[in-house]
Amino acid sequence: MRARLERAAAVLQLSLSDEQTSALLELVSQLAKWNRTYNLTALRDAGQALVHHVFDSLAAVPPLLHWGAGQAGGKLRILDVGSGGGLPGIVLAIAMPEAQITCVDAVEKKVSFIRQMAGVLGLRNLEARHTRIEDVEPLGCDIVISRAFASLEVFARLAGRHVALNGRLVGMKGKFPDQEIAELERETDWVAHDTQPLSVPELQAERCLVWMNRRETK
């Protein structure tokens, strides 16, 4: 597992320390342990979870870091909406220690898991809130991301108010979501200004990031 993770990081051109690698492997172990009781994810096999959860989430890190490097200001603030079992939020917190990650989910057991991981892994840059995203006060985040929350239109409508003035909504999707983009741009004030293909190590499936900004943001 460690060798596979190290190879995946190399493919993604991510420099992970031994501590970060161990933290990601511990996340996989804890997901498997909690899944026996709480059904956090549909995947029971640790090897599959490594690819479909950890590698999939890690694939988003280089684009997020690249975007963040071009922004003025301090620590990058990232909100993970509908975080579920902390994906991608926990992975982002491990791989991006200089960023502040907030996870929001309406399911208490999933938020409990995220909080447990923050403590077990010593992730001081990770917090979790048990609530519905529409009930949270505007957070002014640089990036608001979602992996499996809703359609782009619903995501923008419910979570767009948490994006800072020059921030971005980022949807993690499978195949190019042309119908979702059309609905997004027809029904909301948000537009998809870039759709970025992702190559996830060991995963033979299409993945992409949909970057969205407000119409008036240049």
N, C-alpha and C positions, 0 to 999 in steps of 0.2 A: 504493500500500500504506500509506504513512504517513497519507494523508488518510482512508482507510478505518479505520485504527486510531484516529485521533483522533476520528472520528465515533462509533465504537463506545464509546470511553472516555466521551464526552459522554453517550451514551445510558445508560450504566451509572452515570453520575454519579461517575466516577472522575477525580481530578485527577492526571494523569501528567506528569512533567517531560519535557523534550526528551530527557534522558539515558535515562529509563525507556522512552520510546517507541522510541528508537534501539536499546536493548537487546532489546526484544521483537521488533523487525524483524530484528535480528541472529540471534536465536534461530530465527526462521523460515528465514533463509538457511542457518544451520548445520544445521538439521534436513534441509533439502533436500540439502546437501552430504554429510552423513554417510549419508543414506538410499541414496545411490548405491552404497555399499559395505556398510553394516551393517544395512540394513532395520530402522530404528528404528520406523517407523510405516508403515501401509498407504497413507497419502496421499503422492503424489508431487508434486502441484501446489501451489506455494507459496501461491496464493490460497485454496485449500481448507484448507491447513494453518493459515493465518491465522484462518479462521473456526472450523474444527472443533477446533483445538487452543488457539490463543491466546485468541480471543474466548470460547470455551467455558470455559476456565480462569479468565479475567478475571471472568466472570459470578458466580463464587463469592466474589470478593474483598469486595464490599460487605457481604454477610451475615457473613463471617468478621470483618471489621473491626468491624461493629456488635456482634457477640457479644463480641469481645475488649475493646471499650470499656467493657463492663459488668463486667469482671473486675478484681479488685484484684491488685496485684503488678507485676512488671517485664515484661520482654520476652515476648511471646507465643511459645510453643513449639509448632511444628506439625510433625507427622510425616506424610509422604506415603508410603503403603504400596503396593507394586507400582507404583512410579513410572514404569516404562517409560522413555520418552525424556525424563523429567523433567516430566511433565504430571500434575497441575498444579504440581508443586513449583518448577520454575524460574520459571514465571510468577508464583507467589506470592512468591518471593524478590525478584523485580524490583519487583512492585507493592506489596509490604509490607516495605519495608526495615527497619522496626523489629522485625519478627518473625524468629525463628530457625527455619529450615526444614531438616529432615532428610529425605532421600529414601532409601528402601530398595528394592532390587530384586535378584532372584536371577540376573539376566543380566548378565554382566560388561561386555559392550560397551555396554549401556545406562547402567550406572553410570559407565563411562569417559566417555561423552558428557556426563553431568551434571557430572562433575568438570571436564571441559574447559570447559564453559559457565561454571562458577563462576569459573574462572581468566580466561577471555576477557572476561567481562562484569564482573569485579571484584566478584563477589557474596560478600562475606565472611560473610554470614548464611546461606549455603547449604553443606550438606555431603551427601555420598552414601556409602552403605554397600552393599557387595556381599555380600549374605547373604540368607537366608530370614528373614522377619519372626519366625517362631516360634523362631529361634535367637538373637535379639537380647535382651539383658538389658532388663528393664523401664525405659522411658525417661521416664516421668512427664510426658507432653506434655499441653498444654492442649487441643489438637485433634489427632485422628488422622483423616486424610482418605484417601479412596480414590476414584479415578476409574473404573478399569476392572480392578479386582483380582479380585473374587469376589462371590458373593451376600452379602447383608447378614449372614446367619447365619454364614457362613464368615469374613467380615471381622471380625465381633465376636468370634468364638471365637479367632481367631489374633492379632488386634491389640488387643483390648480391654484386655489387661493393660498396655499402654503408655500408657493414658489416666490422667492425674492424677485425684485424688479427685473434684474438681468439674469435670473436663474433659468433652469430648464426642467421640463418634465421629461422623463426617460422611461419608455416602455420596453421591457424585455419580452420579445416575441419569438415565435417560431418562424414559419414562412412569412414572406413579405405580406403585411396585412392591408392590402389595397382597399378592401371594403371598409375596414375600420378607419383608415385614414380619411377616406371620403366622408364617412359619417362624422368624424371628428371635426373636419374643416367646414362641414355643412351646419353642424349643430352647436359649435362652440367658438370662442374667440381664439382658439389655439390652432396652430398649423404645424405640420410635420416638415421641418426644414432639412432633415437629413435622416436617411435610413441606412444604418451601418451594419453590414454583414459581420457575423461573428463566427469564428472557427473554434469549436469546443473540442479539446483533445479527447480522443477515444469515443466521441459521439458522432454517429453517422446520421445527423439530422440538421435541418436548416435552423439557424438562429440569427436574430438581428436585434439591434437597438434602434428604437424610433425616438429621435430627438425632437422635442416639440418646444416652440416658444410662442408667446402671445403675438398676435398679428402686428401690434404696434412696435414690438421690439426688433431692432435692426441688428 
